[in-house]
Amino acid sequence: MADGQIWCRFQAEDGPSYGLVEGDTVIRVEGSPFAEHRVTAKAYPRDGVKLLVPVIPGRSASLNRHW
């Protein structure tokens, strides 16, 4: 990932995706920011997408005993 890139996860009309924010535009990225990915030509106006939580939470386990 290059310096200065702002990643986001967003909901557009065709489902959730990762993207790069460039000014008032979000550019769709295929793949994940944590693995292999490719910037696509699909762009959305920032006001036309809903931002989502950055990552999908995984499973968590508690090591504390609950009495």
MARZA-509522 format. One line per 3 residues: number of its first residue (from 1); their letters; for each residue x, y, z of C-alpha. Coordinates in steps of 0.5 Angstrom, whole numbers, plus 500, padded with zeros to 3 digits. Layout:
residues N
NUM = a = X Y Z  ...
end
This chain:
residues 67
1 = mad = 500 500 500  503 507 498  503 513 503
4 = gqi = 497 517 503  492 512 501  486 512 505
7 = wcr = 482 505 504  475 504 506  469 499 506
10 = fqa = 463 501 503  456 499 501  454 501 494
13 = edg = 448 498 489  452 492 488  454 490 495
16 = psy = 460 491 500  467 492 497  473 496 499
19 = glv = 475 502 496  480 508 496  478 515 497
22 = egd = 481 520 493  477 527 494  470 526 493
25 = tvi = 470 519 490  471 512 492  474 507 487
28 = rve = 473 500 488  478 495 489  478 488 488
31 = gsp = 481 484 494  483 486 500  487 491 503
34 = fae = 491 486 507  492 481 501  493 481 494
37 = hrv = 488 487 491  487 490 484  484 497 483
40 = tak = 478 497 478  476 503 474  469 503 478
43 = ayp = 468 510 481  463 512 486  461 519 488
46 = rdg = 463 519 496  456 522 497  453 516 493
49 = vkl = 456 510 498  455 508 505  461 507 509
52 = lvp = 461 501 513  466 498 519  473 498 516
55 = vip = 473 490 517  468 484 518  469 482 526
58 = grs = 472 475 526  470 470 532  473 472 539
61 = asl = 474 468 545  474 470 552  479 467 557
64 = nrh = 475 469 563  471 465 567  464 468 568
67 = w = 461 465 574
end
